Amino acid sequence: MNKAELVARAARDTGLTKADVLRVLDSVLDAVGRSLRRGGKVKLVGFGTFHVSRHRARAGHNPRTGEPMRITARKLPKFTAGKDLKKLVR
């Protein structure tokens, strides 16, 4: 399911217009992104938790040439599924 399909489904289920649902969805995604940028977590009970995972710098190698290289430290967004979502998928 892509964003457009999600918006259409939510509009059908709620009776709201697609434009209204799109504004709400964009607002929610923006709020999640801003919270993660500040280093926070977003917990949606039963659904899951969005958080930032920090990876340390490490030594690696170039897969094409085999030359050693340094992989820089970075932060990545992560999602951990909640109990209810895991149960739904099983």
C-alpha positions in Angstrom: 0.0 0.0 0.0 1.4 3.4 -0.9 0.6 6.8 0.5 -2.2 7.6 -2.0 -3.9 4.2 -1.3 -3.6 4.8 2.4 -5.2 8.3 2.1 -8.0 6.9 -0.1 -8.7 4.1 2.4 -8.7 6.4 5.4 -11.0 8.8 3.6 -13.4 6.0 2.8 -13.4 4.7 6.3 -13.8 8.1 8.1 -16.0 10.0 5.6 -13.4 12.8 5.4 -12.2 14.1 2.1 -8.9 12.9 0.7 -7.5 16.4 1.0 -8.3 16.5 4.8 -6.9 13.0 5.3 -3.7 14.0 3.4 -3.2 17.1 5.5 -3.6 15.0 8.7 -1.2 12.3 7.5 1.4 14.8 6.4 1.1 16.5 9.8 1.6 13.2 11.7 4.6 12.2 9.6 6.1 15.7 10.0 5.6 15.5 13.8 7.3 12.1 13.9 10.2 13.3 11.8 10.7 16.4 14.0 10.6 14.4 17.2 13.2 11.9 15.8 15.4 14.8 14.6 15.5 16.1 18.2 16.5 12.6 19.4 13.1 11.7 20.9 10.8 8.7 20.5 7.3 8.3 19.2 5.3 5.6 20.9 2.0 4.5 19.5 0.7 2.0 22.0 -0.1 -1.3 20.3 1.3 -0.2 17.0 5.0 0.4 17.7 7.8 2.8 18.5 9.8 5.1 16.2 13.3 5.9 17.5 16.7 6.9 16.4 19.5 4.3 16.3 23.1 5.5 16.6 25.8 3.6 14.7 29.4 4.2 15.7 32.2 4.8 13.2 33.9 1.6 12.1 36.4 0.1 9.8 35.1 -1.5 6.6 36.2 -2.4 3.1 35.2 -1.4 -0.4 33.3 -4.4 -1.8 34.6 -3.7 -5.4 38.2 -3.2 -4.6 38.7 -4.8 -1.2 40.4 -1.6 0.0 40.0 -0.7 3.7 37.8 2.3 4.4 36.3 4.2 7.3 32.6 4.1 7.7 31.4 7.3 9.4 29.2 7.4 12.5 25.5 8.0 11.7 22.0 8.1 13.1 19.2 6.1 11.4 15.4 6.0 12.1 14.1 2.7 13.4 10.7 1.2 14.0 9.9 -1.5 16.5 6.6 -3.1 16.0 4.2 -3.2 19.0 2.5 -6.3 20.5 -0.9 -5.7 18.8 0.7 -5.1 15.3 2.8 -8.3 15.7 -0.3 -10.2 16.7 -2.2 -8.8 13.7 0.5 -9.9 11.2 0.8 -13.5 12.5 
